[in-house]
C-alpha cells in the first residue's frame, strides 16, 4: 500500500508574487476529515478531498470498503458521523427539509439498479427526474406534467438516443435501454454534479461500454462534475481524470489517472 501513497496528488502550490496566476476552478464537493460509522462498526474515517468543477473522479476499492456509503454521504443522503461535507458551496450538516431537497435537486444520480417504474412509460420515468425541483403528483406522469417538463424530458431522451421509445413501457426495455433511460432521468434537470454508483455493473460488457461512453460524453458536453464508482479498473483509468482509492477505512490513493497503471489500482484489492 505504500507504493500507492507515493502517487498521492500534492497540494496546490501557492502563487508567488510576480508570477502569472491562472483561474482556480470552483470546488463542487469538499470532504473535510469525514467519518462514518453504523453503531460500533466504522466504515471509514479521516477522509478528505476536493473535487473541482468539471472534474471526473473515479472512486475505487474492494467490496465492503464503503464506496457507496461515501457517495451517499457526499450527496447528503445520510449524515456523516464526524467531519464536514460541503456540496456546491453548502455545508450539508446544516441543511434539513426543503433546503436539503433543493440542494439534492442539483445532483443527478445513476445507480447500477435502474429503479424505473415498470408499468409507466419511458417519458413518465424521465419526468421523475424533475420531482426534486417540482414535488407533487404533476411530475409522476407525463400526462399531468407541464409542457416545459415534457419537452425537457424529450430532449433528455434525444440525448441518450431513445426519443422513439418515449411511449414504451419501462418493463419492455432491455438492460442497456433501461440504463439509458436512467441517465436521461438523471440529466433532465440539468444537474451541476452527476453521481454514478457502478452504472454498468448489471449490464453485459458491450452494453456497459456503450453506457459508459454515453454517460461521459454527456458529462463532458455539459461540463458537469462527475464522481463514479467502478470495479472495472480500465473504466476508472479511461474515464476518470482522477482516481480516489478507498481501502482500510481511509483514502489510500489520490492521483491523476494519467499517472497510474492498472497494477497500481490492483493493489487496492489485495
N, C-alpha and C positions, 0 to 999 in steps of 0.2 A: 504493500500500500504506500510505502514511502516514495516509490517511483512516481506514483500518481500525484502526490503532493508537490513534487518538484515542478509540475506543469501548471500549478495554480496561477491564475491571472494576477499579475501585480497590480496594486492600486494605481490609479491615475497619478501621473507626476504633476505637481503643481506648476503653474505657469510662472516663469521667471520674468521679472520686469525687463522690458525691452524686446521680449520675444513676440513673435506673431501668434496671436491666440485664435482658436477656432471655436465655433459654436459647440457647446456641450449639449448632447441630446437630453431631452427630458427623461426623467426616471418614471416609468409607469408602475413598477412594482418594486417595493423595497421590503425585504425581510430583515429585521433587526434583532438578532440573538433570540429567535423564536424557539419555543419548545412546545411539544405536545405529548401529553400522557392521557391514557384512559385508565382511571383508577391508579393502581400501582405499576401499571405497565407503561414504561417510557417508549415512545415511538421515535422521537428524535429530540435533540436539544442543541442550543447554541448555534442555530442555523442563521447565517447572514449572507445576503447577496442583493444585488440591484439589477433590475432588467430595464434597459434603456428602450425608449420608444422606437418601434420598428425592428427590434431585435427578435430573432427566432432562437429560442433556447430549448435544448433537449435535456430532460431530466431522466437520468438512467440509474439503474440499480437492480439488484436481485429482488425476487418476490419477497414481500413481507418487510421491506426496508422503509415503507411509509411514503412512497411516491404519491399515491392517490390522496392520502391524508394531507400531505403537504400542499397539494393543489387545492384541496378543499379549504385549508387554512388561508391560502393566498387569496381565494375568492370571497372569503368572509362567510362561507357556508357553515363552518364550525369555528369556535373561538380557539385561539392559541392558549396554552397553559402559562406561557411566560413570553416576554418579549413583545414586539410590535410589528404589525404588517401595515404598510402604507400603500394603498391601492389607488392609483390615479389621483394622487395628492391628498387622499383622505385616510386618516388613521381608522382602521376598521373596528378597533376595540371600543371606540366611542360612538359607533353608529348602531341604531336599532330601528326596527319598524320600517316606516316609509323611507327614511333616509338610507337604510341599508338596501332596501329593494330598488331604490333609484340608482344606487351605485352598481348593484349587480346587473341592472338592465344595460349597463355599458360594457358588459362582458359577454362574449359568445362562448358556448360550451359544446364540444363534440366529445362523446364518450364511445367506448367500444360497443356498448349496447345502444341501439338506435333510439329506443324509447319513443317510437312513433305510436300513435293511437291507431290500431289496426283497422277499425271499422270506418274511420274517417278518410277522406281523400287526401291526396298529396298536398293540395293547395291549403286546405284547412290545417294540416300539420305544420306547414311552414308559417302560417299566420300565428301559431302558438309562440313563435319566437318573439312576437311583439307583446305578449302578455305582461312581461316585466315592466314595460313602459305604459301599457294600457290595460290594467287589470279589469276583470269583469267578463261577462259572457260574450261580448261582441266579437272578441278575437278567438273564441273557441271554435267557431266555424266560419268559413269564408262567406257563407250566406249572409251572416249578420255583420261581418267586418266592413268598415268604411271603405269606399272605393280606393282611397290612397293606400290603405293597408293591403288590399288585394293586389294593387299594382306593384307595390313593393315586394310582395310575395312572388309574383310572377317574374319580376326582374331577378330575384334571387334564384328562382328555378332556371331561368335562362342562363345564368352564370354557371350552374352546375350541369347544364345540358339536359334538363328534364322538363322543359316547359310543355312538351307534348304529353306529359304524364300527369298534368295538374289535376284532372278529374278521376284518376285511377285510385282505387282504394289502396291504402298502405300495405294491407296484407297480401297484395298481388305483386309486390315488388321483389326483386332479387336482393341478396345481401348488399351488393355493391350499390344498387339503386337506392336502397333504404339509407345507406350511409351518406349518399349524395344529398338526399332529402334532409337528413340531419344537419349536414353542412349548410344547406340553404336556410334552414331554420335558425342556425347559429349566426348567419351573416345578415339576415333580413333587416335587423335593426341597426345596421352599420356600427358594429361594436368597435371599441378602441383597443380591446385586448381579446385575443382568441386563446382559449384553453382547450387542449385536446388530450384526453386520457386514453392512451392505447387506441387511437382512432381506427386502426385496421386489424386489430387483434382477432376479430371474429370473421375476417374475410380470407378467401383463398389468396395466394401470393399475387396473382395477376390483378385481381380486383383491389387488393391492398395497395399495390403500386399505383394504380390509377387514382385511387382516393388520395394518397399522399401527394401525388403530383398536382391534382386539382386543388387540394386544400392549400398547399403552399403557393401555388400560382395566384390564387385569390388573395392570400395574405400579403404577398408581395405587391400585387396590384393596388391593394387598398392601403398599404403602408402600416398595417396594424402590428402590434406586439404579439408574439406567439410564444407560449410555453407548452411543451408537449412531452408526454411520457412515451417511452417505447422500449421494448425488449429487443428490438431489431437494431443491432449495432450500426449496420450500414445506413439505416434511416437516420439515426442520431447524427452520424458524421456528414451525411449528404444534405440533410435538410436544416440542421441546426447551424447557426452562426457560432454558437457557444454551447458547451456541454457542462452540465452540473451532475456530478456523481454522488449519489446518496448511499452510504454504507456505514454500518456500525453506529447508526443513530446520528450521523453527522454528515456534512458536506465534505467529502474526501477528495473531490476533484472539481475545479472550476477553471476551464481553459477554453480557448478558441478551438472550434472543430478543426480548423486548418492545421493546428499544431499537434493533433492527435492521430493515432492509428488505431485500428481495430484491436490490436493487442493491448493497448493502453486501457481500453474500456473493459476488456475481458477480466482484468484484474479486480474489477468491482464485483464480479460474480463468484470469486474464489471463496 
